[in-house]
Amino acid sequence: MEHVDQLLHARWVITCEPNHAILDNHSIAIQNGIIKAILPTTDIKTKYQADQETTLENHALIPGLINAHTHLAMNVFRGLADDLELMDWLNNHIWPAEGKWVSDEMVFDASLIAMGEMIRCGTTCFNDMYFFLEATAKAAIQAGMRAHIGMTVIDVPTAWAKTPEEYFEKSLAFHDTYRNHPLVTPTLAPHSTYTVSLDNLARVKTIADDNALQINIHLQESLGEIQLSHERHQKRPLARLQDIDMLSNKLITVHMTQVDDLEMALLKKHKVSVVHCPESNMKLASGACPVQKLLDHGINVALGTDGAASNNDLDMISEMRSAALLGKHSTLNPKAVSAQTALEMATINGAKALGIDERTGSLKVGKSADITAIDLGEIETQPLYHPVSQIVYAASRHQVTNVWVQGKQLLKNRKLQTLDEADLLARAKKWQGKLSANA
Ligand SMILES: [Zn+2]
């Protein structure tokens, strides 16, 4: 008998790759945070023994969910300004509130609260874009989550940086500190082509090339953005990025509700990833990303919630459902964005977009033990004919019971292990008090 750290025995192991395999009554052996074996439970018990065994009788184990686009600190603005048009929402509500409240303390508190929410919905990895990056990194290390943290560049002054020069300086300092961290990965995050000049975007590209970094950018989120770009530059935003040679497999374009056939060919040619944020797009009435068409073109499409001020949650279980439903509704095609596709967008496609699919994004021997358990035994998901169908179309985040990152347990029987729920609620109350008093 070989000794391992942990054995997880589950009713189903939903691997996501290869071949979308769904394994009945299988177990996962974990050693040093890595998946060592995936075998039928009866076999694994004859080969391995472990100090710690977890039996999940009615559960599906899925790859930890990857939220490929977030602004975690915006959790304190959840519900502050709803039911508004994108530019009105940004110019008259969100940006003024950020101007007043964003600080190191606020970003740390809000990120920590957001991570509590994300772990409770089965998310193990996120790709963030905000300010005061150190605060988000510290929160991620405390929470034990895999964090891609975008070094924001924007041509307007914020509490974090006053000039583009200062954004670049602070970003490079952050990169120096975290470049080799096991959980935190710095990325570049120019906000958009309407808020960052082409010169500064070109500079972002140079830094990305020099340091092999991913670039995240909000792109072609709404028709208004396309019209603005035409008025100012006589070009679409993607064409402007092409002008500075930014299109590559390191580029992550977020939203892309507006994308034509020529642009799809470009995205495919340069292996650019797209992040779809269906609930944010629906709430701000920005349009619908043609997800199935992009996938049919061979373009990698991941899934994100966007910030909690435009969603209003960080729930990747409901986001999968929204992606599947919007995919069908917007094309009048019930076959578009199947349940399996939605699950892959939330797992392996997210890992591909972030360039970490060698490490995470599917349940495969040799990959990190980033795993989420969902209890499908509750009445809401019974009777059960197909576990992926139940997860995407019927389950709620409250059925997520256990979460591991690199084999370390972050959620156990719905209880947070690395964060304290009462502490998170107290932090949320503190900011509610400050923002309400101001209103
Ligand atoms: Zn966003």
Boltz pocket constraint, residues with backbone or C-beta under 6 A from the ligand:
constraints:
  - pocket:
      binder: B
      contacts: [[A, 69], [A, 70], [A, 71], [A, 218], [A, 254], [A, 306], [A, 307]]
      max_distance: 6.0
